[in-house]
Amino acid sequence: MRRILMYTHDTMGLSHTWRMLYIASCLAGRMQDVSILLLTDLSIVGRLKFPINVDYVHLPGIVLGDNQQYCARNLNVELKKVRAITLPDLELVDNGGIEAFGGEDERRPMGIALYKRPKDGEIFVIVSRKKGPSGRYLWQYRLQDEGSGTIRLTRVREFGEWSGEGEIEAVAVDDALGYVYYSDEQFGIRKYHADPDAANSNKELAVFGTEGFAEDREGISIYAINDGTGYIIVSDQQANEFRIYTREGAPDNPHNHKLVKIVNLATKSSDGSEITNSVLNNVFSAGLFVAMSDDKTFHFYAWPAIAGNDLIVAPNGVR
């Protein structure tokens, strides 16, 4: 029987434990030979309903010490690995995790994005980390099937300038145009070729969003239109705003990404977002934008509500 250990914490509220319990329930429902143990500091965890093959251990996150002062406990679990999970089955297919940044002193993965190369269908994984040297802050791996129901990653490139301030967490890939973007938090949005075999693949193509941000540049998402146009959306975290840039750049320079709109949504300190142009239902008939607040609330917006009269609305990428 496969065993999975999950850790959750909730110093206030229930959101994190609820989410992890939902994931555990999905795994237990789809995998017949799994036993899941949930470690949590939630004091009322015993009142929750746990499915078969999912159990819990209450681990206090805040305890009263001998000196009558409260102190925090934590599990120092840093796997420094990339995990691979199938969809929609939610099965781990990575033989216990794939080592990231092997041989490096700083190996804590942060941001991750997939790139599917149009010419041959090869899939690559681009991983950022908590800290790293400028020029090789990000590593790129080729994703390969082992032929036994598991995958492996083979390193193919090290790249990425860093300003030396903050960290690099947000990474996004534009498969169709072949570019990768990442947020150098305290500096700007950097752009490179996504294809490791492209000419001058380690040469930085652009830096934009260097001005106007309150502090950190965070989550990046791309609203793609089939003709190569569209928008790059970046979280201005401390301003609680999103800055929107042209995907295609300018007519005379595809790497000159112009700021075209700033929107203020209900998110608070957002560091992650995703967008699709797909027609999903009557409410999201021309795309869906999802962004996360720092309290783990997810906000859903129909793309036309963000685009307004200023930006293009392209259901399924068609203008």
Sequence and secondary structure as in RCSB ss.txt:
>XXXX:A:sequence
MRRILMYTHDTMGLSHTWRMLYIASCLAGRMQDVSILLLTDLSIVGRLKFPINVDYVHLPGIVLGDNQQYCARNL
NVELKKVRAITLPDLELVDNGGIEAFGGEDERRPMGIALYKRPKDGEIFVIVSRKKGPSGRYLWQYRLQDEGSGT
IRLTRVREFGEWSGEGEIEAVAVDDALGYVYYSDEQFGIRKYHADPDAANSNKELAVFGTEGFAEDREGISIYAI
NDGTGYIIVSDQQANEFRIYTREGAPDNPHNHKLVKIVNLATKSSDGSEITNSVLNNVFSAGLFVAMSDDKTFHF
YAWPAIAGNDLIVAPNGVR
>XXXX:A:secstr
 EEEEEEE  SSSSHHHHHHHHHHHHHHHH TTEEEEEEE  TTGGGS   TTEEEEE  SEEE TTS EEE   
     EE  B TTT  B STT EESSTT S   EEEEEEEE TTT  EEEEEEESS  TTSSEEEEEEEE SSS 
EEEEEEEEE    SSS EEEEEEETTTTEEEEEETTTEEEEEES TTSTTTTS  EEE  SS SS EEEEEEEE 
TTS EEEEEEEGGGTEEEEEESS BTTBTT   EEEEEE S SS  EEEEE    SSSSSS EEEEE TTS EEE
EEHHHHHTTTS   GGG  
